[in-house]
Each structure stands twice: as C-alpha cells, then as structure tokens.
C-alpha cells in the first residue's frame, strides 16, 4: 500500500533528475513557485493578533531544497528567524551545504519524537498538493494527522496549500480538496480561526490557521 513516504521518494527523484531548481522540487514554473513563497510568508501579515516583540520565527516544514529561505534572503525577509525540516536526508544534506549555520532538522514527526524549539509560524508549502498514488481518503487522513501534530508546534499559526476543486479538470496525482471538507475538520479538531486565500492566480488555495 502506498503511503506518504512514496511522495517523499517522488521529490527525491525530481531532485536527481532536475537538480537544485524549481523542477527539482516539482514546481513547473519558477514564477509560480515564487508566488507561493510570498503567500506562505504573508501568514504573518494576516495574523489577527501579530506579535510585536521582535522578528517572527518560522519553521519551513518540508523545506525541500531551501528555496523559501533563498527567496527570503533575496526579498527582504532576512530579519526572520528561519529553520527548516524535511523527512528526506538528501534534501536536508543539500540545504546544510547551501546554508551553513542555518538549523535544518531531518526526521519524520509522525514516527519519532523530535525536539524542535517553538516557532511563531510553521509553513507547509507543497506538503499537501501532491498525493501521487495515495487515494483521496489516504491523503486526507495523512493531512489531518500531520496538521494535528504540527499545529501545536506553532505559537501563532500554520500556513499550508492544497489543490482547488474549482478547476476545469483534475489530475489524479494531485490532492484536490473541497473547502467544506477542510473547514469541517479545522473547526472541529484544530481551530475556528482561519483564512482561505484563493486570490493569487494559481489552481490551489492557501490556508492560514491561527490559534
């Protein structure tokens, strides 16, 4: 039976085929990837009660090749405190080579206890967009379980994206999630305080989930 580790293996295959690029993390267009990075970081902008006592601390969950950090460094977000986490040792090794001195964690939070200092925000860019060979029900369960584990790691909130159902056609390997299904889970299990963003021109939506 397929599970979420098959998704990780898919991204490692992309890295082996395309190298350290947007294609290496399976984003078809660099400009769209940059749009996603901006939207992820704006979780702090829309925070209904943002912290005012210093720069935000962020955990890039599923950090891949560290492209979000490169975007932050180039775009004026360098005052943020950043740490990355990925299940793939290949991606974490690459990130440690590229960004010496930056904290990167390698591990599976669903299978092991990891000691990670609290952060203001966790961003999960692309973690739930591809389901590969998983069924919809398997991917939904994985998302719900992982969000339940990750949400307490953030003191302010979490940002994540999924594929939209409001499209002309759907791909079987992508996770097209109805907003109502997601909202029912969030409100009953995690928090009623969330924002759904469908305003940035891609066939997906991003959710900011706040405590």
C-alpha positions in Angstrom: 0.0 0.0 0.0 1.3 3.5 -0.8 1.9 5.9 2.0 3.3 9.4 2.4 6.9 8.2 2.1 6.2 7.5 -1.6 5.6 11.2 -2.0 9.0 12.0 -0.5 10.6 9.5 -2.8 9.0 11.2 -5.8 10.5 14.5 -4.8 13.9 12.9 -4.4 13.6 11.5 -7.9 12.8 15.0 -9.2 15.9 16.3 -7.5 18.0 13.6 -9.1 16.5 14.4 -12.5 16.5 18.2 -12.5 18.9 19.2 -9.8 18.6 22.2 -7.4 15.9 24.1 -9.3 12.1 24.6 -9.2 11.7 21.5 -11.3 13.8 19.6 -8.7 11.0 20.2 -6.2 8.4 19.6 -8.8 7.1 23.1 -9.3 6.6 23.6 -13.1 7.2 27.4 -13.2 9.7 29.4 -11.1 7.5 32.5 -11.1 4.6 30.4 -9.6 6.9 29.0 -7.0 7.9 32.5 -6.0 4.2 33.4 -5.7 3.7 30.5 -3.3 6.7 31.6 -1.2 5.3 35.1 -0.9 1.8 33.9 0.0 3.2 31.5 2.6 5.1 34.3 4.3 2.1 36.5 4.4 0.7 34.3 7.1 2.2 36.9 9.5 0.6 39.8 7.6 -2.9 38.5 8.1 -2.4 37.3 11.7 -5.3 38.8 13.7 -3.0 39.4 16.7 0.6 39.5 15.4 3.5 39.6 17.9 5.2 42.9 18.3 8.2 42.0 20.4 10.7 41.0 17.7 11.1 39.3 14.4 8.9 36.2 13.6 10.4 32.8 14.0 9.4 30.4 11.2 9.7 26.6 10.6 9.8 25.6 6.9 8.2 22.2 7.2 9.0 20.1 4.1 11.7 22.6 3.3 13.0 20.6 0.2 16.0 22.4 -1.3 15.6 25.5 0.9 14.2 27.7 -1.9 11.9 29.5 0.6 15.0 30.6 2.5 16.7 31.8 -0.6 13.6 33.8 -1.5 13.5 35.3 2.0 17.2 36.3 1.8 16.7 37.9 -1.6 13.4 39.7 -0.8 13.8 41.5 2.5 12.6 38.8 4.8 16.1 38.1 6.2 15.2 39.5 9.6 13.0 36.5 10.2 14.4 33.6 12.3 14.3 30.5 10.0 14.7 26.8 10.5 13.9 24.0 8.0 12.7 20.5 8.4 12.4 17.6 5.9 11.9 13.9 6.0 14.4 13.4 3.2 18.1 13.2 4.2 19.0 14.1 0.6 17.2 17.4 0.8 18.4 18.2 4.3 22.0 17.4 3.3 21.7 19.8 0.3 20.3 22.6 2.5 23.1 22.2 5.0 25.6 22.6 2.2 23.9 25.7 0.8 23.1 27.4 4.1 25.9 26.7 6.7 24.9 28.0 10.1 21.2 27.6 9.5 19.3 25.0 11.5 17.9 22.1 9.5 16.2 19.1 11.1 15.8 15.7 9.4 13.1 13.4 10.6 9.5 12.1 10.5 7.4 13.8 13.1 4.7 11.1 12.7 7.2 8.3 13.6 9.6 9.8 16.1 9.8 12.4 18.8 11.7 15.4 17.6 12.9 18.3 19.8 12.2 21.5 17.9 12.1 24.9 19.7 8.7 26.6 19.4 8.2 29.0 16.5 5.7 31.6 15.7 4.7 30.1 12.3 5.0 26.8 10.5 4.7 26.9 6.7 4.0 23.7 4.8 4.4 24.7 1.2 3.6 21.8 -1.2 3.3 19.2 1.6 -0.3 18.5 0.7 -0.5 19.4 -3.0 0.5 16.0 -4.5 -0.9 12.7 -3.4 0.8 10.6 -6.1 -0.5 7.0 -5.7 -2.4 7.6 -2.5 -6.2 7.5 -2.6 -8.1 10.7 -1.7 -9.0 9.1 1.7 -5.4 8.1 2.5 -4.2 11.6 1.7 -6.9 13.2 3.7 -6.1 11.1 6.7 -2.4 11.9 6.3 -3.1 15.7 6.1 -5.4 15.6 9.1 -2.9 13.6 11.2 0.1 15.7 10.2 -1.8 19.0 10.9 -2.8 17.7 14.3 0.9 17.1 15.0 2.3 20.3 13.5 -0.3 22.9 14.7 0.9 22.8 18.3 4.4 23.4 17.2 3.5 27.0 16.2 2.6 29.6 18.8 0.8 31.8 16.2 -0.3 29.8 13.2 0.3 27.5 10.3 0.1 28.1 6.5 -0.4 25.3 4.0 -1.7 24.8 0.5 -3.8 22.2 -1.3 -5.2 22.0 -4.9 -8.5 23.5 -5.6 -11.7 21.7 -6.7 -12.7 24.8 -8.7 -10.7 23.9 -11.8 -11.5 22.9 -15.4 -10.0 19.4 -14.8 -8.3 17.5 -12.1 -5.1 15.4 -12.1 -5.3 12.0 -10.4 -1.9 12.5 -8.7 -2.8 15.9 -7.1 -4.8 16.4 -3.9 -7.9 18.5 -4.9 -9.6 19.1 -1.6 -13.1 20.6 -1.2 -13.0 23.7 1.1 -16.0 22.5 3.0 -14.3 19.2 3.9 -11.3 21.1 5.1 -13.3 23.6 7.1 -15.3 20.9 8.8 -12.0 19.3 10.0 -10.3 22.5 11.1 -13.3 23.8 13.1 -14.0 20.5 14.8 -10.4 19.5 15.6 -8.0 22.4 15.5 -9.2 26.0 15.4 -12.1 28.1 14.1 -9.7 30.9 13.3 -8.5 30.5 9.7 -8.3 32.4 6.4 -8.7 30.8 3.0 -6.8 32.5 0.2 -7.8 31.9 -3.4 -6.6 35.3 -4.7 -3.2 34.6 -6.2 -4.0 33.2 -9.6 -3.0 29.5 -9.2 -5.2 26.4 -9.2 -4.9 25.9 -5.5 -5.7 27.7 -2.3 -3.7 28.5 0.8 -5.0 28.3 4.4 -3.7 30.4 7.3 -4.7 28.5 10.5 -4.3 30.5 13.7 -4.5 29.7 17.4 
